Amino acid sequence: MKLYDLSLTITEEIPVWPGDPGTYLKLISSLTEGAEANVTRIEMGAHTGTHIDAPFHFEPDGAGIDQLPLDILIGPCRVYDLKGVSEGIGQKDLESLDFSGVTRALFKTENSRWWELGEREFQKKYIHLTEDGASFLVQKGVKLVGVDYLSVEKYKSPDHSTHHILLRNHVIIVEGLHLCKVP
């Protein structure tokens, strides 16, 4: 079995959601200055790079990240190549795909190219999951949805309905996946 690291490298240049804190890395203890170890201070928002949206992110009484079942986060997944989708991944884009036995679904889209190119600016027009796409995945029994940009939902969604549909149905969301080299 081949394993892939899907996480983004955290740097001070990594794009962050508009309004979120940027990333700050500072070497506070250095071997070259006589310290016993190199130690780096990291300051960043919780939604930087590859991250999980716990239900608490959008649901006031939702579970926090420390309450999520690890068995959903670990195990086989299926990567769906949807590079032909130009805006939102909807039910019509998903109906022809095989979800039998799939617990964890990761979606590789044109968004992946930004990670490969080292894009440093936040992209407002990224491919996202639509409400009907989210409902379809819930009906299929998917328990984890992963996307290759910083949100599963369309930028500036007024009601965050895609998040609500998934999180209220106990579907864990993983955002900011680096799927460029994953077949």
Salt bridges, closest charged atoms under 4 A:
ASP53 OD1 - HIS47 NE2 2.99
ASP53 OD1 - HIS51 NE2 3.67
ASP53 OD1 - HIS57 NE2 3.99
ASP53 OD2 - HIS163 NE2 2.85
GLU59 OE2 - HIS164 ND1 2.42
GLU59 OE1 - ARG168 NE 3.05
ASP81 OD2 - LYS83 NZ 3.51
ASP93 OD1 - LYS92 NZ 3.58
ASP98 OD2 - ARG78 NH1 3.85
GLU110 OE1 - ARG113 NH1 3.90
GLU116 OE1 - HIS178 NE2 3.99
GLU116 OE2 - LYS181 NZ 3.66
GLU153 OE1 - HIS163 ND1 2.48
GLU175 OE1 - HIS51 NE2 2.69
GLU175 OE2 - HIS163 NE2 3.27
